[in-house]
Amino acid sequence: MGKFVEKGFIYGLALGFCIGVFFVPYKEVLDSGEGFIETSHMELIDIFVVLMRICAASGLSGAGIGYYLYVDKMKHSK
């Protein structure tokens, strides 16, 4: 059972990292309304914290899916 859950966690972590790299916002664009646009970039530590939160959530989801697959496999093998 441990191997299913462990693999699910690792795959979920990797998938969450890949998705997070593409979708974590790293800049904020503000329009002042007078024709000026201000762009501010997030600090690296802020991006890292958001990315790790996404990785942890997807890793736990992957572990849950791994557990479900293990239980399902054991039901069908009997």
N, C-alpha and C positions, 0 to 999 in steps of 0.2 A: 504494500500500500504506500509506503513511504516514497518509493521511486515515482509512482504516478503523481503524487502531490508535489514532490520536489521538481519533477520535470515541468509540471503545470505552472509552478511558481516561476521557474527560470524562464520559460517561454513567455509567460505573461509579463514578466519584468522586461524582457527584451522587446516585446511588442509595444509595451507602454513607453519605453524609451524612444523607439523609432517614431511612434505617433506623436509623442510629446515634443520631439525636436522640430517637427513640422508645424505643430499647432500652438506652441507656447508663444504668446506675444512678447516680442523683445523691444518694441518701441510703441510710443503713444503719439498720435498726431492730433493736434488741437487747432481748430480753425477759429481765429479771433473774430471773424465776421467782417473785418475791414480789409480783407485781401491778404492778411498775413497768416502764414501757417507756421506753427511751432511744433518741432519734432523733439521728443525727449526719449532717450534710450534708458531701459531698465539696467540696473546694476547686475553684474554677473551672478552674484550670490542670490539675488531675487529670482532670476531665471532658474538657477539650480534648485532652489527650494520648490518652486512650482513643478519642475521636471521630476524631482524625486517623489513628490506627492502623487503625480500621475503614475510613476513607475510602481510605487507601493500599492496603489489601488488596483492596478492591472495585475500585479503579481499575486495579490490576494484573490482576485477573481480567477486567475489561472489556477491557483491552488485549489479553489473550490470546484472548478471544472474538473481538475485532475482527480479529486476525491469522488465526484459524481461518476466519472468514467470508471474508476476502480470498482465502486459499488455496483454499477451497472454490469460490468464485466463478470463480477462474482455471481450476480443473480442469474445471468445467462449461461454460465459454465456449469451450474448444478443440474 
